Amino acid sequence: MLHTVNKSPFDRSALASCLASAQPDDHILLFEDGVFAAKAGTKYESMVKEAAGKYKVYALGPDLQARGIDAIVDGVEICDYAGFVALAADNVMCPWL
């Protein structure tokens, strides 16, 4: 399953809800303001690092760039739009709003 998180963890609980229901072999994609969770040095770093040890965690590169995020949590992979499409095509999607 592909879980998509597009809300900042600083504003909403979408990331926490996603992680509470994610299962082994699931993928998590952070995009739009959800990429703030991938920023290194925030209070969410340990949560995201732990998640990256259990699941494949991705952050959309263009959204990281648009928000000026250049240092991300270890274990988070950066993907482009083509990668987003491939993830969506290969998985059932579960959006966390």
FENMOJO-V397287 format. One record per pair of residues at least 24 apart in sequence whose ideal C-beta (glycine too) atoms are under 8 Angstrom apart, sorted by sequence separation. I is the first residue (numbers start at 1). GAP is how many residues later the second one is. D is the distance in Angstrom with one decimal. If there is no record, write none. Layout:
i = (I/I)
gap = (GAP/GAP)
d = (D/D)
This chain:
i = (2/3/4/5/6/35/49/52/60/1/2/3/4/5/6/7/8/9/34/35/48/49/58/1/2/3/5/6/7/8/10/38/49/2/4/6/7/9/28/30/48/6/8/9/19/27/28/30/31/32/35/45/48/5/8/15/22/26/27/28/29/30/31/34/35/58/4/24/25/26/27/28/29/30/39/41/16/24/27/29/32/36/38/40/5/15/19/22/31/35/39/40/15/22/30/36/39/40/33/35/38/39/40/9/38/9/38/30/29/31/29/29/27/27/21/18/18/17/15/14/14/2/12/2/2/2/4/6/7/1/2/3/4/6/7/1/2/3/4/5/6/1/2/3/4/1/3)
gap = (24/24/24/24/24/24/24/24/24/25/25/25/25/25/25/25/25/25/25/25/25/25/25/26/26/26/26/26/26/26/26/26/26/27/27/27/27/27/27/27/27/28/28/28/28/28/28/28/28/28/28/28/28/29/29/29/29/29/29/29/29/29/29/29/29/29/30/30/30/30/30/30/30/30/30/30/31/31/31/31/31/31/31/31/32/32/32/32/32/32/32/32/33/33/33/33/33/33/34/34/34/34/34/35/35/38/38/46/50/53/55/58/60/64/73/76/78/79/81/82/83/85/85/86/88/89/89/89/89/90/90/90/90/90/90/91/91/91/91/91/91/92/92/92/92/93/93)
d = (7.4/7.0/7.9/7.1/7.9/4.9/5.3/5.7/6.0/4.8/4.8/4.7/5.0/5.3/5.4/7.6/4.1/7.8/8.0/6.4/4.5/6.0/7.0/7.2/7.8/7.1/7.5/3.9/5.8/6.8/6.3/6.9/5.8/6.2/6.6/6.4/5.9/6.5/5.4/7.2/7.7/4.7/4.4/4.7/7.1/6.5/7.1/6.9/7.4/7.8/4.7/5.3/6.5/3.9/7.4/7.1/7.5/5.2/4.6/4.8/4.8/4.5/4.0/7.9/5.1/6.9/7.7/6.9/7.8/7.7/7.8/7.0/7.7/6.9/4.9/6.9/7.9/7.6/6.8/6.9/5.8/6.9/6.9/4.2/6.9/7.4/5.6/7.4/5.2/6.1/7.0/5.7/7.9/5.6/7.9/7.3/6.5/5.4/7.6/6.1/4.6/7.4/7.8/5.0/5.5/8.0/4.8/7.6/7.4/7.0/6.6/6.0/5.9/6.0/7.9/7.8/4.4/5.6/7.3/4.1/6.2/5.2/7.8/6.3/7.7/3.6/6.2/7.5/7.5/5.8/6.9/8.0/7.2/7.9/6.6/5.1/5.0/5.0/4.9/5.0/7.4/7.6/6.9/7.9/6.7/5.5/6.1)
